[in-house]
Amino acid sequence: MMSTRSRPAVTAPAPYEHRWQTLRLLGAAQFMLILDVTVVAIALPHIGGDLGLSRDALTWVVSAYTLTFGGLMLLGGRAADLYGAGRVVLTGLTIFTVASLVTGLATTGAMVIGGRVGQGVGAALLSPAALSVVVRIFEGDERNRALGIWSALGGFGAAVGVLLGGLLTAGPGWSWVFFANVPVGAVVIVALVWKLPSLPPAGDGSRLDVVGAFLVTAGTGLVIVALIGAGGHGWVSGRTGALLAAGLATYGLLALWLRRAPQPLIDPHLLTRRPVLAGTFILLVTTALLVAVFFLGTFYLQDVAGHGPLATGALFLPVAVATLVGAQTAGRLIGRTGGRLLGVVGLLVAASGLVVPALTLGTVSTVIAVSVGAAGLGALFVVASATALGQVDPHEAGVASGILSTFHALGASLGAAVMSGVAAASLVTGTTAGFERAYLVAAAVAVGAAGVTAVLVPARLGKAPREPGPVWTFVRHYLEMIVAMFVGMGTLYPLWLLAVAGAADGSWVHRADVESLVMATAMVVPMALWMRHRGHGPAPIVEMSAAMYVGFAVLFPLLWAGVIGEHGLMMAGHVLMPLFMLGAMLLRREEYARHH
């Protein structure tokens, strides 16, 4: 890996002299990574026309970058801890810059997609390592301000990417969408060699966990591929279900490996800390909502309202500015207000902006309302980063940044997939009903997330109490059992499908009620084992298991009467089971609220 020129090490408590200059350079690098998610969108038709690419191949021009970027970020974060954040920043930026040159020079579809994979690898190394540097060179209120600037790059970069993509494509051509990264990357690399502080590796000399890196990359990649394709193949299709099941099963194997590995990729306890869990939840929801704004807005403004690419990009500039203002304001306030209040307010502001297009869809009203909502989303990026990273130790900064970046990528894929499914009719026919419905769903998600944030996010950014309170302990137990339930679905239920694959059509094994009971059993078994591991006795385990079975069984009369079909049974069952589980927990709330 590349190394920085020898400089005096940063020592506490004296702040690093060039910290703000370093932030500007790292921000410029991060800005390029965010731009490359959306800047390609408008260029896709031209790339396909020049290189003769099919629709599926064009999809992979986008997905190859987001998939590699999202799948490898935890590896990049851990590498920053073990080998030094500065070295990984320079290595990642170099790979990204060279890959951008290769992609711009591409003459075949394989060369374009290969270059995009290279860009994703470089971005996965650069992004978490750069954020780790920011966390380590700033302290206190200055850190909150720095995170506010960093967080604003997400929404601002995505909006500018739409406009820049239109300008470059309409001007010098689509190749310059990628060539533009080369001079910027080269200048930033040279400047960072001189300005990056000499931050030593924060790790303890451990070796990189290759098995853990493979499992987290494979699991994240499978989930992202499933989410990317869900809009086209259907959320209840066999392809989507198999990919999600495989991804969850891989995460289950990762959890087992992390508990047994001598030098794990991630400290398993880091993932269960309340601030880290709260920050990743907010970032997942916020990114999904922001991507929904750009996804729906891009299609509505061009396909329904009739605006061209350049006009559409210009209409997104108020959204970008509002995101920047929201993030900057939150960075200055969060030290006084705390993360919980700011998070709830930000989500409610986002909901208020997203609900307007659901009620009255028009160019002016949509741009104004979405800009208001974007201000709330900008604030949420700061809340997520400050909450998750405010209490991590220096040797955990890289991998914690990698966790945040991974959920950022998952949120982007989830937002695009859900919105493409909800607005599918309008995307095909050019009508407005689907767009209105999608904006309403986005607003409802924001309101629901505000309720979760009010419970999950710590009120202040100070050190968390050593012993969690009863409400948090109850919520944590519930989330653990939900995870165990879906891990079981991803590992045991596919075995049943393989076992009955050869059964004749019409056989009893293919009946929806039988399949639902088998699926419920696949979820109950790991949940019961987890409860036993947590120290619960037979009575609560039996009650919880019964509640889960009832969650499916109450739907059987509707199935037999023909009111709902097989897919309806499965979807409704997956909603009712967690609700019945929650009911069973509330009956023994004092036990579940105790720390085990």
Secondary structure, DSSP 8 states (H G I E B T S, - for coil): --------B--SSS--TTHHHHHHHHHHHHHHHHHHHHTTTTTHHHHHHHHT--HHHHHHHHHHHHHHHHHTHHHHHHHHHHH-HHHHHHHHHHHHHHHHHHHHT--SHHHHHHHHHHHHHHHHHHHHHHHHHHHHH--HHHHHHHHHHHHHHHHHHHHHHHHHHHHHHHTT-TTHHHHTHHHHHHHHHHHHHHHS-B----S-S----HHHHHHHHHHHHHHHHHHHHHHHH-TTSHHHHHHHHHHHHHHHHHHHHHHH-SS-SS-HHHHTSHHHHHHHHHHHHHHHHHHHHHHHHHHIIIIIS---HHHHHHHTHHHHHHHHHHHHHHHHHHHHH-HHHHHHHHHHHHHHHHHHHHHS--HHHHHHHHHHHHHHHHHHHHHHHHHHHTT--GGGHHHHHHHHHHHHHHHHHHHHHHHHHHTHHHHHH--SHHHHHHHHHHHHHHHHHHHHHHHHS-SSSS---SS--HHHHHHHHHHHHHHHHHHHHHHTHHHHHHHTTTS-TT-GGG-HHHHHHHHHHHHHHHHHHHHHHTT--HHHHHHHHHHHHHHHHTTHHHHHTTSS-HHHHHHHHHHHHHHHHHHHHHHTHHHHTS--
